[in-house]
Amino acid sequence: MAHGVQFTFSGSLEAVEDWLEDNCDGDFRIVIVGMTDDLKRKTIELMFANADDRERFKASADQF
């Protein structure tokens, strides 16, 4: 997958997965890169097959 973004957030990983499943036209992959000891802040790498899906996620990322 050619289009990626790294994202750090405090919300639910499940919410991100749900958003991706509901809003992506192409395939995507999630890799957990890091997490704080208290599990509150997560850093993930998202890979998208479709550049438009990546841009759509970046525009919506503040909701997580």
N, C-alpha and C positions, 0 to 999 in steps of 0.2 A: 504494500500500500504506500502510495507516494506522498500523501498529504498528512502531516502530523502536527500536533500541538501538545505542549506540556501544560498541565493545569493543576493548580493547588486550590483546595477549597475545604470548607468545614462542614458542608452538608452531607447528605446521604449518598453513598455510591449507588445505591439502588435507584435513587431519583435520576442520577446521570444516566444510568443504563436504560431506564424507562424512556427518558427524553430521546436518547439515541435511537432506540427501537421505534419510537413513534415518529421521528422527524428525519431520519436518514434515508435517502433513496438507494445508496450503495452500501457495500460492506464496511464494517468498522471493526477495530480491535482496541481493547483497553488493557493497559499494562500498569500495574501498581508500581510506582517508582520509589515511594517512601511514605512513611506515616509517623506522626508523633507518638511518643510513648503512651499518651492518654487516648490515642486513636481518633482524636477530634479533627486534626488537619491531615489531609491526604494529598499526595501528589501523584497524579496519573499521567500517563502518556496515551494520547488518543491518536490512532492512525485511521485515516479515511481513504477509501478507494476513490472518492469523489471530492474534488476541491470545493464544490458548492456546499456539501455537507459540513466540511470543516468551517467554512465561513458562517454558515447558519448556526453552528454550535458556538463559535466565538461571539456572535451577536447576542446569544442567549445565555452565555456563561454566568452572568451576574446573578441569575436566579438561584444558583447553587451555593 
